[in-house]
Amino acid sequence: MPAKKQDVARTTILVLLVLTILLSVISTWYVLDMITSVKQEYEAMPSAGYAKISVGVTGPGAESKPTINPLTGKAIVNIGVIKS
């Protein structure tokens, strides 16, 4: 006995629903696994107990002129880390 059109449509919808749920579960598992591995990498990084920051600002006419980017017209700022 051939399947009715309505039965084929229900079967198709059921198969698509199962595939969607399966894809959702696999995707969720993958994302949670990625988050866990990233979290472990950050926990393994060493951390410092304190930091000291000093900032110097020079006014117009000071000895050192700021470097200006000729394309954007914005000042170039260099930041360095000095280990003590």
LODO-660586 format. One record per residue: residue number from 0; residue in three letters; x, z, y of N, C-alpha, C in turn. Coordinates in steps of 0.001 Angstrom, whole numbers, plus 500000, padded with zeros to 6 digits. Each point is the difference from the previous one (the first is absolute). Layout:
<pts>
<pt><nr>NUM</nr><rest>ala</rest><n_X>X</n_X><n_Z>Z</n_Z><n_Y>Y</n_Y><ca_X>X</ca_X><ca_Z>Z</ca_Z><ca_Y>Y</ca_Y><c_X>X</c_X><c_Z>Z</c_Z><c_Y>Y</c_Y></pt>
...
</pts>
This chain:
<pts>
<pt><nr>0</nr><rest>met</rest><n_X>500837</n_X><n_Z>500000</n_Z><n_Y>498829</n_Y><ca_X>499163</ca_X><ca_Z>500000</ca_Z><ca_Y>501171</ca_Y><c_X>500888</c_X><c_Z>500000</c_Z><c_Y>501242</c_Y></pt>
<pt><nr>1</nr><rest>pro</rest><n_X>499906</n_X><n_Z>499019</n_Z><n_Y>500892</n_Y><ca_X>500851</ca_X><ca_Z>499948</ca_Z><ca_Y>501188</ca_Y><c_X>499677</c_X><c_Z>501135</c_Z><c_Y>500977</c_Y></pt>
<pt><nr>2</nr><rest>ala</rest><n_X>501042</n_X><n_Z>500440</n_Z><n_Y>500711</n_Y><ca_X>499816</ca_X><ca_Z>501080</ca_Z><ca_Y>500970</ca_Y><c_X>499224</c_X><c_Z>499496</c_Z><c_Y>501204</c_Y></pt>
<pt><nr>3</nr><rest>lys</rest><n_X>499186</n_X><n_Z>500870</n_Z><n_Y>500538</n_Y><ca_X>499225</ca_X><ca_Z>499642</ca_Z><ca_Y>501185</ca_Y><c_X>500917</c_X><c_Z>500034</c_Z><c_Y>501223</c_Y></pt>
<pt><nr>4</nr><rest>lys</rest><n_X>499581</n_X><n_Z>499311</n_Z><n_Y>501056</n_Y><ca_X>500793</ca_X><ca_Z>499993</ca_Z><ca_Y>501238</ca_Y><c_X>500125</c_X><c_Z>501408</c_Z><c_Y>500563</c_Y></pt>
<pt><nr>5</nr><rest>gln</rest><n_X>498948</n_X><n_Z>500783</n_Z><n_Y>499871</n_Y><ca_X>500016</ca_X><ca_Z>501353</ca_Z><ca_Y>500549</ca_Y><c_X>501015</c_X><c_Z>500869</c_Z><c_Y>499243</c_Y></pt>
<pt><nr>6</nr><rest>asp</rest><n_X>500102</n_X><n_Z>499812</n_Z><n_Y>498670</n_Y><ca_X>500970</ca_X><ca_Z>500761</ca_Z><ca_Y>499211</ca_Y><c_X>501434</c_X><c_Z>499607</c_Z><c_Y>500360</c_Y></pt>
<pt><nr>7</nr><rest>val</rest><n_X>500231</n_X><n_Z>498711</n_Z><n_Y>500250</n_Y><ca_X>501332</ca_X><ca_Z>499536</ca_Z><ca_Y>500397</ca_Y><c_X>500384</c_X><c_Z>500601</c_Z><c_Y>501346</c_Y></pt>
<pt><nr>8</nr><rest>ala</rest><n_X>499070</n_X><n_Z>500040</n_Z><n_Y>500914</n_Y><ca_X>500272</ca_X><ca_Z>500566</ca_Z><ca_Y>501322</ca_Y><c_X>500306</c_X><c_Z>501491</c_Z><c_Y>499889</c_Y></pt>
<pt><nr>9</nr><rest>arg</rest><n_X>499265</n_X><n_Z>500711</n_Z><n_Y>499173</n_Y><ca_X>500257</ca_X><ca_Z>501431</ca_Z><ca_Y>499816</ca_Y><c_X>501367</c_X><c_Z>500231</c_Z><c_Y>499345</c_Y></pt>
<pt><nr>10</nr><rest>thr</rest><n_X>500324</n_X><n_Z>499166</n_Z><n_Y>499030</n_Y><ca_X>501295</ca_X><ca_Z>500122</ca_Z><ca_Y>499334</ca_Y><c_X>501134</c_X><c_Z>499728</c_Z><c_Y>500975</c_Y></pt>
<pt><nr>11</nr><rest>thr</rest><n_X>499841</n_X><n_Z>498985</n_Z><n_Y>500827</n_Y><ca_X>501015</ca_X><ca_Z>499672</ca_Z><ca_Y>500997</ca_Y><c_X>500187</c_X><c_Z>501149</c_Z><c_Y>500979</c_Y></pt>
<pt><nr>12</nr><rest>ile</rest><n_X>498914</n_X><n_Z>500547</n_Z><n_Y>500483</n_Y><ca_X>500076</ca_X><ca_Z>501129</ca_Z><ca_Y>500943</ca_Y><c_X>500644</c_X><c_Z>501202</c_Z><c_Y>499335</c_Y></pt>
<pt><nr>13</nr><rest>leu</rest><n_X>499664</n_X><n_Z>500264</n_Z><n_Y>498742</n_Y><ca_X>500583</ca_X><ca_Z>501131</ca_Z><ca_Y>499278</ca_Y><c_X>501512</c_X><c_Z>499817</c_Z><c_Y>499813</c_Y></pt>
<pt><nr>14</nr><rest>val</rest><n_X>500430</n_X><n_Z>498792</n_Z><n_Y>499650</n_Y><ca_X>501429</ca_X><ca_Z>499727</ca_Z><ca_Y>499839</ca_Y><c_X>500731</c_X><c_Z>500159</c_Z><c_Y>501328</c_Y></pt>
<pt><nr>15</nr><rest>leu</rest><n_X>499435</n_X><n_Z>499468</n_Z><n_Y>501078</n_Y><ca_X>500628</ca_X><ca_Z>500144</ca_Z><ca_Y>501319</ca_Y><c_X>500064</c_X><c_Z>501456</c_Z><c_Y>500433</c_Y></pt>
<pt><nr>16</nr><rest>leu</rest><n_X>498967</n_X><n_Z>500770</n_Z><n_Y>499696</n_Y><ca_X>499985</ca_X><ca_Z>501420</ca_Z><ca_Y>500350</ca_Y><c_X>501093</c_X><c_Z>500753</c_Z><c_Y>499246</c_Y></pt>
<pt><nr>17</nr><rest>val</rest><n_X>500144</n_X><n_Z>499723</n_Z><n_Y>498711</n_Y><ca_X>501034</ca_X><ca_Z>500662</ca_Z><ca_Y>499202</ca_Y><c_X>501387</c_X><c_Z>499617</c_Z><c_Y>500505</c_Y></pt>
<pt><nr>18</nr><rest>leu</rest><n_X>500222</n_X><n_Z>498728</n_Z><n_Y>500306</n_Y><ca_X>501294</ca_X><ca_Z>499565</ca_Z><ca_Y>500527</ca_Y><c_X>500307</c_X><c_Z>500645</c_Z><c_Y>501345</c_Y></pt>
<pt><nr>19</nr><rest>thr</rest><n_X>498991</n_X><n_Z>500130</n_Z><n_Y>500850</n_Y><ca_X>500189</ca_X><ca_Z>500634</ca_Z><ca_Y>501307</ca_Y><c_X>500390</c_X><c_Z>501462</c_Z><c_Y>499849</c_Y></pt>
<pt><nr>20</nr><rest>ile</rest><n_X>499318</n_X><n_Z>500707</n_Z><n_Y>499121</n_Y><ca_X>500313</ca_X><ca_Z>501415</ca_Z><ca_Y>499777</ca_Y><c_X>501409</c_X><c_Z>500137</c_Z><c_Y>499411</c_Y></pt>
<pt><nr>21</nr><rest>leu</rest><n_X>500347</n_X><n_Z>499151</n_Z><n_Y>499061</n_Y><ca_X>501326</ca_X><ca_Z>500038</ca_Z><ca_Y>499398</ca_Y><c_X>501090</c_X><c_Z>499716</c_Z><c_Y>501039</c_Y></pt>
<pt><nr>22</nr><rest>leu</rest><n_X>499796</n_X><n_Z>499002</n_Z><n_Y>500833</n_Y><ca_X>500962</ca_X><ca_Z>499685</ca_Z><ca_Y>501054</ca_Y><c_X>500128</c_X><c_Z>501153</c_Z><c_Y>500992</c_Y></pt>
<pt><nr>23</nr><rest>ser</rest><n_X>498895</n_X><n_Z>500636</n_Z><n_Y>500325</n_Y><ca_X>500016</ca_X><ca_Z>501127</ca_Z><ca_Y>500929</ca_Y><c_X>500801</c_X><c_Z>501174</c_Z><c_Y>499428</c_Y></pt>
<pt><nr>24</nr><rest>val</rest><n_X>499801</n_X><n_Z>500301</n_Z><n_Y>498737</n_Y><ca_X>500715</ca_X><ca_Z>501105</ca_Z><ca_Y>499364</ca_Y><c_X>501495</c_X><c_Z>499702</c_Z><c_Y>499939</c_Y></pt>
<pt><nr>25</nr><rest>ile</rest><n_X>500367</n_X><n_Z>498789</n_Z><n_Y>499616</n_Y><ca_X>501410</ca_X><ca_Z>499625</ca_Z><ca_Y>499915</ca_Y><c_X>500651</c_X><c_Z>500033</c_Z><c_Y>501388</c_Y></pt>
<pt><nr>26</nr><rest>ser</rest><n_X>499306</n_X><n_Z>499504</n_Z><n_Y>501014</n_Y><ca_X>500543</ca_X><ca_Z>499997</ca_Z><ca_Y>501368</ca_Y><c_X>500188</c_X><c_Z>501416</c_Z><c_Y>500522</c_Y></pt>
<pt><nr>27</nr><rest>thr</rest><n_X>499032</n_X><n_Z>500862</n_Z><n_Y>499761</n_Y><ca_X>500103</ca_X><ca_Z>501391</ca_Z><ca_Y>500446</ca_Y><c_X>501178</c_X><c_Z>500687</c_Z><c_Y>499320</c_Y></pt>
<pt><nr>28</nr><rest>trp</rest><n_X>500157</n_X><n_Z>499791</n_Z><n_Y>498708</n_Y><ca_X>501111</ca_X><ca_Z>500583</ca_Z><ca_Y>499265</ca_Y><c_X>501331</c_X><c_Z>499507</c_Z><c_Y>500552</c_Y></pt>
<pt><nr>29</nr><rest>tyr</rest><n_X>500097</n_X><n_Z>498719</n_Z><n_Y>500306</n_Y><ca_X>501235</ca_X><ca_Z>499425</ca_Z><ca_Y>500531</ca_Y><c_X>500349</c_X><c_Z>500609</c_Z><c_Y>501359</c_Y></pt>
<pt><nr>30</nr><rest>val</rest><n_X>499016</n_X><n_Z>500095</n_Z><n_Y>500889</n_Y><ca_X>500247</ca_X><ca_Z>500550</ca_Z><ca_Y>501342</ca_Y><c_X>500413</c_X><c_Z>501465</c_Z><c_Y>499906</c_Y></pt>
<pt><nr>31</nr><rest>leu</rest><n_X>499327</n_X><n_Z>500776</n_Z><n_Y>499160</n_Y><ca_X>500366</ca_X><ca_Z>501407</ca_Z><ca_Y>499852</ca_Y><c_X>501405</c_X><c_Z>500146</c_Z><c_Y>499423</c_Y></pt>
<pt><nr>32</nr><rest>asp</rest><n_X>500379</n_X><n_Z>499121</n_Z><n_Y>499099</n_Y><ca_X>501343</ca_X><ca_Z>500024</ca_Z><ca_Y>499446</ca_Y><c_X>501044</c_X><c_Z>499674</c_Z><c_Y>501072</c_Y></pt>
<pt><nr>33</nr><rest>met</rest><n_X>499706</n_X><n_Z>499034</n_Z><n_Y>500856</n_Y><ca_X>500922</ca_X><ca_Z>499641</ca_Z><ca_Y>501088</ca_Y><c_X>500153</c_X><c_Z>501158</c_Z><c_Y>500990</c_Y></pt>
<pt><nr>34</nr><rest>ile</rest><n_X>498908</n_X><n_Z>500664</n_Z><n_Y>500339</n_Y><ca_X>500053</ca_X><ca_Z>501123</ca_Z><ca_Y>500941</ca_Y><c_X>500856</c_X><c_Z>501121</c_Z><c_Y>499424</c_Y></pt>
<pt><nr>35</nr><rest>thr</rest><n_X>499851</n_X><n_Z>500277</n_Z><n_Y>498726</n_Y><ca_X>500775</ca_X><ca_Z>501056</ca_Z><ca_Y>499355</ca_Y><c_X>501488</c_X><c_Z>499679</c_Z><c_Y>500029</c_Y></pt>
<pt><nr>36</nr><rest>ser</rest><n_X>500370</n_X><n_Z>498759</n_Z><n_Y>499743</n_Y><ca_X>501425</ca_X><ca_Z>499649</ca_Z><ca_Y>499991</ca_Y><c_X>500589</c_X><c_Z>500054</c_Z><c_Y>501408</c_Y></pt>
<pt><nr>37</nr><rest>val</rest><n_X>499238</n_X><n_Z>499613</n_Z><n_Y>501018</n_Y><ca_X>500493</ca_X><ca_Z>500082</ca_Z><ca_Y>501381</ca_Y><c_X>500167</c_X><c_Z>501461</c_Z><c_Y>500399</c_Y></pt>
<pt><nr>38</nr><rest>lys</rest><n_X>499061</n_X><n_Z>500843</n_Z><n_Y>499610</n_Y><ca_X>500078</ca_X><ca_Z>501418</ca_Z><ca_Y>500322</ca_Y><c_X>501250</c_X><c_Z>500624</c_Z><c_Y>499378</c_Y></pt>
<pt><nr>39</nr><rest>gln</rest><n_X>500326</n_X><n_Z>499635</n_Z><n_Y>498777</n_Y><ca_X>501187</ca_X><ca_Z>500542</ca_Z><ca_Y>499331</ca_Y><c_X>501273</c_X><c_Z>499565</c_Z><c_Y>500708</c_Y></pt>
<pt><nr>40</nr><rest>glu</rest><n_X>500051</n_X><n_Z>498781</n_Z><n_Y>500527</n_Y><ca_X>501192</ca_X><ca_Z>499535</ca_Z><ca_Y>500715</ca_Y><c_X>500221</c_X><c_Z>500811</c_Z><c_Y>501270</c_Y></pt>
<pt><nr>41</nr><rest>tyr</rest><n_X>498933</n_X><n_Z>500314</n_Z><n_Y>500741</n_Y><ca_X>500152</ca_X><ca_Z>500763</ca_Z><ca_Y>501234</ca_Y><c_X>500349</c_X><c_Z>501454</c_Z><c_Y>499722</c_Y></pt>
<pt><nr>42</nr><rest>glu</rest><n_X>499516</n_X><n_Z>500553</n_Z><n_Y>498918</n_Y><ca_X>500336</ca_X><ca_Z>501381</ca_Z><ca_Y>499672</ca_Y><c_X>501465</c_X><c_Z>500132</c_Z><c_Y>499608</c_Y></pt>
<pt><nr>43</nr><rest>ala</rest><n_X>500594</n_X><n_Z>498940</n_Z><n_Y>499494</n_Y><ca_X>501393</ca_X><ca_Z>500048</ca_Z><ca_Y>499571</ca_Y><c_X>500977</c_X><c_Z>499893</c_Z><c_Y>501162</c_Y></pt>
<pt><nr>44</nr><rest>met</rest><n_X>499530</n_X><n_Z>499588</n_Z><n_Y>501178</n_Y><ca_X>500890</ca_X><ca_Z>499840</ca_Z><ca_Y>501156</ca_Y><c_X>500388</c_X><c_Z>501367</c_Z><c_Y>500556</c_Y></pt>
<pt><nr>45</nr><rest>pro</rest><n_X>501277</n_X><n_Z>500165</n_Z><n_Y>500374</n_Y><ca_X>500421</ca_X><ca_Z>501278</ca_Z><ca_Y>500582</ca_Y><c_X>499428</c_X><c_Z>500168</c_Z><c_Y>501405</c_Y></pt>
<pt><nr>46</nr><rest>ser</rest><n_X>499799</n_X><n_Z>501246</n_Z><n_Y>500373</n_Y><ca_X>499481</ca_X><ca_Z>500270</ca_Z><ca_Y>501336</ca_Y><c_X>500940</c_X><c_Z>500959</c_Z><c_Y>500720</c_Y></pt>
<pt><nr>47</nr><rest>ala</rest><n_X>499998</n_X><n_Z>499941</n_Z><n_Y>501326</n_Y><ca_X>500863</ca_X><ca_Z>500859</ca_Z><ca_Y>500810</ca_Y><c_X>499201</c_X><c_Z>501212</c_Z><c_Y>500457</c_Y></pt>
<pt><nr>48</nr><rest>gly</rest><n_X>500713</n_X><n_Z>501077</n_Z><n_Y>500293</n_Y><ca_X>499336</ca_X><ca_Z>501219</ca_Z><ca_Y>500435</ca_Y><c_X>499646</c_X><c_Z>500003</c_Z><c_Y>501481</c_Y></pt>
<pt><nr>49</nr><rest>tyr</rest><n_X>500769</n_X><n_Z>499302</n_Z><n_Y>500824</n_Y><ca_X>499730</ca_X><ca_Z>499983</ca_Z><ca_Y>501431</ca_Y><c_X>500593</c_X><c_Z>498744</c_Z><c_Y>500611</c_Y></pt>
<pt><nr>50</nr><rest>ala</rest><n_X>499649</n_X><n_Z>499759</n_Z><n_Y>501249</n_Y><ca_X>500546</ca_X><ca_Z>498848</ca_Z><ca_Y>500723</ca_Y><c_X>500208</c_X><c_Z>500404</c_Z><c_Y>501447</c_Y></pt>
<pt><nr>51</nr><rest>lys</rest><n_X>500995</n_X><n_Z>499399</n_Z><n_Y>500626</n_Y><ca_X>500267</ca_X><ca_Z>500249</ca_Z><ca_Y>501411</ca_Y><c_X>499961</c_X><c_Z>498654</c_Z><c_Y>500711</c_Y></pt>
<pt><nr>52</nr><rest>ile</rest><n_X>499234</n_X><n_Z>499950</n_Z><n_Y>501059</n_Y><ca_X>499849</ca_X><ca_Z>498753</ca_Z><ca_Y>500739</ca_Y><c_X>500346</c_X><c_Z>500254</c_Z><c_Y>501459</c_Y></pt>
<pt><nr>53</nr><rest>ser</rest><n_X>500805</n_X><n_Z>499120</n_Z><n_Y>500567</n_Y><ca_X>500261</ca_X><ca_Z>500074</ca_Z><ca_Y>501432</ca_Y><c_X>499767</c_X><c_Z>498610</c_Z><c_Y>500585</c_Y></pt>
<pt><nr>54</nr><rest>val</rest><n_X>499341</n_X><n_Z>499975</n_Z><n_Y>501132</n_Y><ca_X>499649</ca_X><ca_Z>498731</ca_Z><ca_Y>500643</ca_Y><c_X>500555</c_X><c_Z>500018</c_Z><c_Y>501408</c_Y></pt>
<pt><nr>55</nr><rest>gly</rest><n_X>500670</n_X><n_Z>498943</n_Z><n_Y>500374</n_Y><ca_X>500500</ca_X><ca_Z>499878</ca_Z><ca_Y>501359</ca_Y><c_X>499329</c_X><c_Z>498825</c_Z><c_Y>500686</c_Y></pt>
<pt><nr>56</nr><rest>val</rest><n_X>499562</n_X><n_Z>500237</n_Z><n_Y>501227</n_Y><ca_X>499335</ca_X><ca_Z>498946</ca_Z><ca_Y>500764</ca_Y><c_X>500821</c_X><c_Z>499761</c_Z><c_Y>501258</c_Y></pt>
<pt><nr>57</nr><rest>thr</rest><n_X>500326</n_X><n_Z>498749</n_Z><n_Y>500245</n_Y><ca_X>500744</ca_X><ca_Z>499672</ca_Z><ca_Y>501207</ca_Y><c_X>499075</c_X><c_Z>499292</c_Z><c_Y>500972</c_Y></pt>
<pt><nr>58</nr><rest>gly</rest><n_X>500198</n_X><n_Z>500286</n_Z><n_Y>501257</n_Y><ca_X>499167</ca_X><ca_Z>499390</ca_Z><ca_Y>501028</ca_Y><c_X>500582</c_X><c_Z>498689</c_Z><c_Y>500488</c_Y></pt>
<pt><nr>59</nr><rest>pro</rest><n_X>499364</n_X><n_Z>499387</n_Z><n_Y>500981</n_Y><ca_X>500518</ca_X><ca_Z>498739</ca_Z><ca_Y>500542</ca_Y><c_X>501366</c_X><c_Z>500207</c_Z><c_Y>500646</c_Y></pt>
<pt><nr>60</nr><rest>gly</rest><n_X>500886</n_X><n_Z>499033</n_Z><n_Y>499831</n_Y><ca_X>501330</ca_X><ca_Z>500078</ca_Z><ca_Y>500581</ca_Y><c_X>500968</c_X><c_Z>500817</c_Z><c_Y>499177</c_Y></pt>
<pt><nr>61</nr><rest>ala</rest><n_X>499623</n_X><n_Z>500423</n_Z><n_Y>498816</n_Y><ca_X>500897</ca_X><ca_Z>500783</ca_Z><ca_Y>499148</ca_Y><c_X>501087</c_X><c_Z>499088</c_Z><c_Y>499443</c_Y></pt>
<pt><nr>62</nr><rest>glu</rest><n_X>501010</n_X><n_Z>500618</n_Z><n_Y>499407</n_Y><ca_X>501131</ca_X><ca_Z>499241</ca_Z><ca_Y>499492</ca_Y><c_X>499598</c_X><c_Z>499000</c_Z><c_Y>498918</c_Y></pt>
<pt><nr>63</nr><rest>ser</rest><n_X>499171</n_X><n_Z>500441</n_Z><n_Y>499077</n_Y><ca_X>499627</ca_X><ca_Z>499107</ca_Z><ca_Y>498899</ca_Y><c_X>498613</c_X><c_Z>499416</c_Z><c_Y>500260</c_Y></pt>
<pt><nr>64</nr><rest>lys</rest><n_X>499966</n_X><n_Z>498715</n_Z><n_Y>500129</n_Y><ca_X>498731</ca_X><ca_Z>499304</ca_Z><ca_Y>500220</ca_Y><c_X>499350</c_X><c_Z>499724</c_Z><c_Y>498636</c_Y></pt>
<pt><nr>65</nr><rest>pro</rest><n_X>498692</n_X><n_Z>500087</n_Z><n_Y>499914</n_Y><ca_X>499352</ca_X><ca_Z>499703</ca_Z><ca_Y>498714</ca_Y><c_X>500126</c_X><c_Z>498516</c_Z><c_Y>499661</c_Y></pt>
<pt><nr>66</nr><rest>thr</rest><n_X>500060</n_X><n_Z>499722</n_Z><n_Y>498729</n_Y><ca_X>500048</ca_X><ca_Z>498615</ca_Z><ca_Y>499541</ca_Y><c_X>498575</c_X><c_Z>499470</c_Z><c_Y>499950</c_Y></pt>
<pt><nr>67</nr><rest>ile</rest><n_X>499772</n_X><n_Z>498865</n_Z><n_Y>500630</n_Y><ca_X>498664</ca_X><ca_Z>499406</ca_Z><ca_Y>500048</ca_Y><c_X>499971</c_X><c_Z>498766</c_Z><c_Y>499102</c_Y></pt>
<pt><nr>68</nr><rest>asn</rest><n_X>498972</n_X><n_Z>499918</n_Z><n_Y>499173</n_Y><ca_X>499815</ca_X><ca_Z>498824</ca_Z><ca_Y>499160</ca_Y><c_X>499529</c_X><c_Z>498857</c_Z><c_Y>500884</c_Y></pt>
<pt><nr>69</nr><rest>pro</rest><n_X>500740</n_X><n_Z>498882</n_Z><n_Y>500058</n_Y><ca_X>499620</ca_X><ca_Z>498914</ca_Z><ca_Y>500906</ca_Y><c_X>498700</c_X><c_Z>499300</c_Z><c_Y>499606</c_Y></pt>
<pt><nr>70</nr><rest>leu</rest><n_X>499607</n_X><n_Z>500067</n_Z><n_Y>498741</n_Y><ca_X>498765</ca_X><ca_Z>499337</ca_Z><ca_Y>499578</ca_Y><c_X>498758</c_X><c_Z>500805</c_Z><c_Y>500326</c_Y></pt>
<pt><nr>71</nr><rest>thr</rest><n_X>500070</n_X><n_Z>501323</n_Z><n_Y>499794</n_Y><ca_X>498809</ca_X><ca_Z>500830</ca_Z><ca_Y>500212</ca_Y><c_X>500022</c_X><c_Z>500756</c_Z><c_Y>501319</c_Y></pt>
<pt><nr>72</nr><rest>gly</rest><n_X>501196</n_X><n_Z>500205</n_Z><n_Y>500572</n_Y><ca_X>500095</ca_X><ca_Z>500764</ca_Z><ca_Y>501236</ca_Y><c_X>499940</c_X><c_Z>501494</c_Z><c_Y>499774</c_Y></pt>
<pt><nr>73</nr><rest>lys</rest><n_X>500039</n_X><n_Z>500447</n_Z><n_Y>498737</n_Y><ca_X>499926</ca_X><ca_Z>501423</ca_Z><ca_Y>499695</ca_Y><c_X>501403</c_X><c_Z>500537</c_Z><c_Y>499738</c_Y></pt>
<pt><nr>74</nr><rest>ala</rest><n_X>500186</n_X><n_Z>501288</n_Z><n_Y>500261</n_Y><ca_X>501288</ca_X><ca_Z>500645</ca_Z><ca_Y>499796</ca_Y><c_X>500275</c_X><c_Z>500163</c_Z><c_Y>498506</c_Y></pt>
<pt><nr>75</nr><rest>ile</rest><n_X>501272</n_X><n_Z>499884</n_Z><n_Y>499631</n_Y><ca_X>500423</ca_X><ca_Z>500186</ca_Z><ca_Y>498626</ca_Y><c_X>500540</c_X><c_Z>501416</c_Z><c_Y>499883</c_Y></pt>
<pt><nr>76</nr><rest>val</rest><n_X>499478</n_X><n_Z>500749</n_Z><n_Y>499066</n_Y><ca_X>500410</ca_X><ca_Z>501389</ca_Z><ca_Y>499798</ca_Y><c_X>500703</c_X><c_Z>500112</c_Z><c_Y>498666</c_Y></pt>
<pt><nr>77</nr><rest>asn</rest><n_X>501177</n_X><n_Z>500590</n_Z><n_Y>499996</n_Y><ca_X>500744</ca_X><ca_Z>500229</ca_Z><ca_Y>498764</ca_Y><c_X>499903</c_X><c_Z>501464</c_Z><c_Y>499631</c_Y></pt>
<pt><nr>78</nr><rest>ile</rest><n_X>499636</n_X><n_Z>500265</n_Z><n_Y>498775</n_Y><ca_X>499892</ca_X><ca_Z>501379</ca_Z><ca_Y>499504</ca_Y><c_X>500977</c_X><c_Z>500135</c_Z><c_Y>498842</c_Y></pt>
<pt><nr>79</nr><rest>gly</rest><n_X>500805</n_X><n_Z>501033</n_Z><n_Y>500052</n_Y><ca_X>500967</ca_X><ca_Z>500229</ca_Z><ca_Y>498944</ca_Y><c_X>499861</c_X><c_Z>501387</c_Z><c_Y>499426</c_Y></pt>
<pt><nr>80</nr><rest>val</rest><n_X>500379</n_X><n_Z>500168</n_Z><n_Y>498753</n_Y><ca_X>499965</ca_X><ca_Z>501299</ca_Z><ca_Y>499344</ca_Y><c_X>501436</c_X><c_Z>500453</c_Z><c_Y>499827</c_Y></pt>
<pt><nr>81</nr><rest>ile</rest><n_X>500308</n_X><n_Z>501176</n_Z><n_Y>500498</n_Y><ca_X>501334</ca_X><ca_Z>500560</ca_Z><ca_Y>499915</ca_Y><c_X>499948</c_X><c_Z>501178</c_Z><c_Y>499030</c_Y></pt>
<pt><nr>82</nr><rest>lys</rest><n_X>500750</n_X><n_Z>499881</n_Z><n_Y>498914</n_Y><ca_X>500034</ca_X><ca_Z>501102</ca_Z><ca_Y>499022</ca_Y><c_X>501027</c_X><c_Z>501016</c_Z><c_Y>500463</c_Y></pt>
<pt><nr>83</nr><rest>ser</rest><n_X>499606</n_X><n_Z>501260</n_Z><n_Y>499921</n_Y><ca_X>500949</ca_X><ca_Z>501047</ca_Z><ca_Y>500427</ca_Y><c_X>500555</c_X><c_Z>500749</c_Z><c_Y>498832</c_Y></pt>
</pts>
